[in-house]
Amino acid sequence: MSSVSGSPAFQAVEGDEEVIIGLEVHCQLDTKTKLFCGCSTDYRDDGPNTHVCPICLGLPGSLPAVNRKAVEFALKVAKALNCRVLEESEFSRKNYFYPDLNKGFQISQYDKPLAVEGWLRIEGDDGEKTVRITRVHMEEDPGRLVHKGGADRPKYTLVDYNRAGIPLIEMVTEPDIRSPKEARRFLNKLRATLEYLGVFDSEKEGSLRVDANISIQPRGWFEAHGKGMEGRGRTEVKNISSYKGVEKALTFEITRQKNLIRRGQRLETATRHFVETRGVTTASRSKEMEQDYRYFPEPDLVPLRVSDWCERIVLPELPDARQNRFMDEYGCSYNHARTLTGDLRVAEFYEKVAAVDPRIAATWVADTLLGELNYRDMNIAKVSPSHFIELLQMLKEDVITDKSAVEVLRVILDQLAEGCQCEAPSSCVARLNLAKTADDGLDAVIEEVMREHPQAVEDFHNGRKEALNFLVGQVMRKTRGRVDPGDVNRRLREILPPGGT
Amino acid sequence: MGIFAFSAPDPCNAFITRIPEAEYGDGKLAGVSIAVKDNISTKGIQTTCGSKILEGYVPPYDAHVVELLRAEGAAILGKTNMDEFGMGTTTENSAYGPTLNPADRERVPGGSSGGSAAAVASGMVRMALGTDTGGSIRCPAAFCGIVGMKPTYGRVSRYGLVAYANSLEQIGPMAANVPDISLLMGVLTCHDPRDSTSIIAPYTHTPDPDIHGLKVGVPEEYFGKGVDPRVASTVWEGISLLERLGAEIITCRMPSMDYALAAYYVTCMSEASSNLARFDGVRYGPPADPKKQWHESFQERRRDGFGKEVRRRVMLGTFALSSGYYGKYYAKAQSARRNVAADFSRLFSEVDVLAGPTMPTIAFRLGEKSDPLSMYLSDILTVPANLAGVPAISVPCGKVDGMPVGLQIMGRWCADERVIDVAYAFEEGVSA
């Protein structure tokens, strides 16, 4: 692709520019067997080259046969992304040499992809927006190289073909994304959608890979010139394998490109690699991007005619629908509903615990639990819904205060994080003596505090309101938060002799 | 059940690998000696495709057809010589030396299934499996004086056949007579879900020599430029025999023949360039040099491991698929191919089978076809059937200069039975 950068028309002043981003997202489809053979896809905990057969090893003479389930999964994705499924699509060979590529070509789709022209609604920087999907196609994952003896200058390299033949779905967007944050949101929405469909497991290591195309153009240039992004040169950042990584890589790339523009340097269209550990992108050899893949139709497979099949597929409830239902059915706020439905596991967790009290549950899952999990980098799958129900129940029945509930939650999560069997919330409350102090007990504590701080009592009597806060604080301290500060305040006002003035 | 002791001498170099004591079982082929072309995977038996790059490669699995042979009790006696990866018309392009023609050891047996043909023709085995991408079964059958058949594309599973040109090639039977071809067809045509191009059409036919009223088309192009007049007249005599047996002979035209050879070579070279990419030194052949950059060592492996003809075809195929040339070559070849198929369907609406010579000449002398283009031209009469995917058989039909000549009969898509009937009628008619 040629670059027409550097022409005076594009020397826009800083601040009058916009960022144009398009993504190519590859996700592993969560089928039981590989795309073209019967080997299991559950290879992650097993030794190298243990999930292989003549077909996924590409042994001479072996032939691919399409996994029906993988096609069904891909059709679900196409439908959920509002795509048009082509009457006839076909597999093509993408020819290139690489040691992880067992056949010297990858079976992919080229000019007749499975589906085209879709869209996905996301929350953009300026409210809701639509990101158009150019195409959705299927392909096989190559093997994996394991470098031994130093990452920079490996002594030797081993090849593991366990991953070879895992079904991938590639989804390409139009250049509709305008910031790294939007890119992250798009990916989150896409991940949620795929997980709702039951075709993708984002928890599996290496299940997502993203290539991002990014360029910085004078504002309005893109609208005027449209697709092709042939203004200033663009960068294709390859090898991004995490959701956070996409935002990081794009942010880095924007800074890098802006610096070049500021210095008046020409921006060449180029391929760069994202180095996750350092958070930077590095230049790739230009040779790699000039590669000619010599695509041609895979003669060992017959064309797919699956548009009728796609029409018969009934999709499950997707994130947007679930968000609306959470607002209607549980009375969740828009923000809570969005947070709760943004991740399938969270949504399902919420639905399991909502019965206690949908509003309390929404606050406690969306705000407290997710925050605590995020802090510990933990997954909600580890948390037992029944334990959480117990906790919500105690909150609802006023057995513990909010503060105690947070403490119990933290104790339990810490236990889980250490891989221990966690205790039930009720036994945790009992062990730490966190149950709310009964009113008569409260009076005793208040009297004790009044005895110990006669000066504060005197001050309050003399009209110094802040003395009351001090006394509330002392009571809270003595009860270690087992009482509600509101209750203490009320009771103190009843007991204390009325203030002067 | 038993052991077949295989000790027959091999003066023509028909075999690359021999099994001195071959086990066999019960079934339709109990104890029948069969040779398998060396591009068909055999579990535990080296499969080289006639190439140095696969020397020592022992597949861990059997091709579908080999499973079928074993299930029917055949004694597999070895793997036969061939042009490297099937690329040739003479069986001279083998890393394991040329195979000689049993009828005259100064001449080639034809190719690329020359080893299989020589093994049958010299009586070393009763039957053999060959593969036919552009005539590789029919050509050596014609040159060695045996029967060889390329079935309808899809009737025999290609699972385990080391691909040269996937969209053109079929595994097929080679034998001394038509009933043996028919017997083998009955075993080989078993649907295989592992081959997506496999069709469900089992062959359960018994050859019927009655061809009264059969319409036999004879394309003028099959007797045109480049066809040795002595071969032409021998084949015409054969066709008149069919007429005497009750068939009606109708001359016809096949204009797409002008483009058939070009379409064939562009297609097979393109597919080959991709199929052979896996031989990069990482998994097969001598290991790549770890001190070198991977692309450098790939280049070395491929330069040293492949023969000249293979390198030529890989390079031409790579070129034909390159960006900017794809439309000029590969895409155009596919449209020419559709024209050939259209010619066949037009002709088959008027006639039942087509007949003509299998090869334009008798077997070449060793080394005679040193110029690749003249070798390519000799495939002109066999490639149309591959381009259209229709069945075609070659049966012995007299001799020229003491060398066998083949009569080729081509039939409608999936009418392998009819093609075998005509060949059987002819074979019976000749011996009557």
Chai-1 contact restraints between the chains, C-beta under 6 A:
chainA,res_idxA,chainB,res_idxB,connection_type,confidence,min_distance_angstrom,max_distance_angstrom,comment,restraint_id
A,P54,B,Y61,contact,1.0,0.0,6.0,A-B,restraint_1
A,G58,B,R278,contact,1.0,0.0,6.0,A-B,restraint_2
A,P60,B,V162,contact,1.0,0.0,6.0,A-B,restraint_3
A,G61,B,S41,contact,1.0,0.0,6.0,A-B,restraint_4
A,G61,B,G160,contact,1.0,0.0,6.0,A-B,restraint_5
A,G61,B,L161,contact,1.0,0.0,6.0,A-B,restraint_6
A,G61,B,V162,contact,1.0,0.0,6.0,A-B,restraint_7
A,L63,B,Y159,contact,1.0,0.0,6.0,A-B,restraint_8
A,L63,B,R194,contact,1.0,0.0,6.0,A-B,restraint_9
A,L63,B,D195,contact,1.0,0.0,6.0,A-B,restraint_10
A,A65,B,R194,contact,1.0,0.0,6.0,A-B,restraint_11
A,A65,B,S196,contact,1.0,0.0,6.0,A-B,restraint_12
A,R93,B,S274,contact,1.0,0.0,6.0,A-B,restraint_13
A,N95,B,S274,contact,1.0,0.0,6.0,A-B,restraint_14
A,F97,B,F298,contact,1.0,0.0,6.0,A-B,restraint_15
A,P99,B,V282,contact,1.0,0.0,6.0,A-B,restraint_16
A,P99,B,W294,contact,1.0,0.0,6.0,A-B,restraint_17
A,K103,B,R278,contact,1.0,0.0,6.0,A-B,restraint_18
A,G104,B,A277,contact,1.0,0.0,6.0,A-B,restraint_19
A,G104,B,R278,contact,1.0,0.0,6.0,A-B,restraint_20
A,F105,B,S274,contact,1.0,0.0,6.0,A-B,restraint_21
A,F105,B,A277,contact,1.0,0.0,6.0,A-B,restraint_22
A,Y156,B,P290,contact,1.0,0.0,6.0,A-B,restraint_23
A,D292,B,S322,contact,1.0,0.0,6.0,A-B,restraint_24
A,D292,B,S323,contact,1.0,0.0,6.0,A-B,restraint_25
A,R294,B,L321,contact,1.0,0.0,6.0,A-B,restraint_26
A,F296,B,L321,contact,1.0,0.0,6.0,A-B,restraint_27
A,F296,B,Y330,contact,1.0,0.0,6.0,A-B,restraint_28
A,P299,B,N166,contact,1.0,0.0,6.0,A-B,restraint_29
A,P299,B,S167,contact,1.0,0.0,6.0,A-B,restraint_30
A,P299,B,E271,contact,1.0,0.0,6.0,A-B,restraint_31
A,D300,B,N166,contact,1.0,0.0,6.0,A-B,restraint_32
A,L301,B,S196,contact,1.0,0.0,6.0,A-B,restraint_33
A,V302,B,S196,contact,1.0,0.0,6.0,A-B,restraint_34
